[in-house]
Amino acid sequence: MSMLSLKNVSKTFNMGTVNEKKAIINLSLEVEKGDFITVIGGNGAGKSTLLNLIAGVYFPEEGTIELDGQNVTRLKEHKRAKYLGRVFQDPMTGTAANMEIQENLALAARRGKMRGLSWGVTHREKVDYKSQLKILGLGLEDRLTAKVGLLSGGQRQALTLLMATMKKPKVLLLDEHTAALDPKTAEKVLAVTEELTSMNKLTTIMITHNMKDAIRYGNRLIMMNEGNIIYDVRGEEKKNLTVAQLLEKFKIESDKMLMI
């Protein structure tokens, strides 16, 4: 059974107006448990809309979405969130700047649990958070009481990634989560991404504009154009791809679509 299944899904914005935009067109996708899929495509290809449909931000006009065998097509975003982890492009989005590192981690760890009147972070939790922060290799394990707003963009994004994976979500959604970082920091965050997803055996979908990263990371690559998946490759064939081959494939598949 697939961990995530989209069948004949379509999404149109501003339907019936002069600004009508078909963002996703009759798209079907089967994501196996443990898949790490990189998604590439030009602006307006439908990449972020795809993630938003999976997350429940939008509902499709047609088609169905199943998550681990459960039909979630019409399940609201806040109810679907307990099954998903998500990291956005902006490092400031996923954390509370005026709270300590340990408090941010506690919020993530206690998500979905009943909360009492007391708030403190316990000694056992601190030990656990230090152990998990050490994986990031950023020295944050020694800064549990530091305000998150004092961290660099890369540190915040790495922390956000850790928070998104703490509850071992059924699917992790990464929406260009390194695009706002400098190349060196982006490489570090991607290394952390690979380690956390591998360690927790997380099913992951990562949008990226960087073709080298799309080839290097994950076991499967999907190329989108105008709301469609035009190329889907995995395994050794994916590993052996070059950027030049990927660009050529995009041109060929895009030309095919124009002829339909």
FENRA-V850296 format. One record per run of one state. SS is the DSSP state (~ for helix, > for strand, _ for the rest). FROM is the first residue (numbers start at 1). TO is the last residue. If there is no record, write none. Layout:
BEGIN
ss: {SS & SS}
from: {FROM & FROM}
to: {TO & TO}
END
This chain:
BEGIN
ss: {_ & > & _ & > & _ & > & _ & ~ & _ & > & _ & > & _ & ~ & > & _ & > & ~ & _ & ~ & _ & ~ & _ & > & ~ & _ & ~ & _ & > & _ & ~ & _ & > & _ & ~ & _ & > & _ & > & ~ & _ & ~ & _}
from: {1 & 4 & 14 & 21 & 32 & 36 & 41 & 47 & 56 & 62 & 68 & 70 & 72 & 77 & 84 & 88 & 100 & 101 & 110 & 123 & 135 & 140 & 143 & 147 & 148 & 151 & 153 & 166 & 171 & 176 & 183 & 200 & 203 & 208 & 211 & 217 & 220 & 226 & 228 & 235 & 240 & 243 & 260}
to: {3 & 13 & 20 & 31 & 35 & 40 & 46 & 55 & 61 & 67 & 69 & 71 & 76 & 83 & 87 & 99 & 100 & 109 & 122 & 134 & 139 & 142 & 146 & 147 & 150 & 152 & 165 & 170 & 175 & 182 & 199 & 202 & 207 & 210 & 216 & 219 & 225 & 227 & 234 & 239 & 242 & 259 & 260}
END
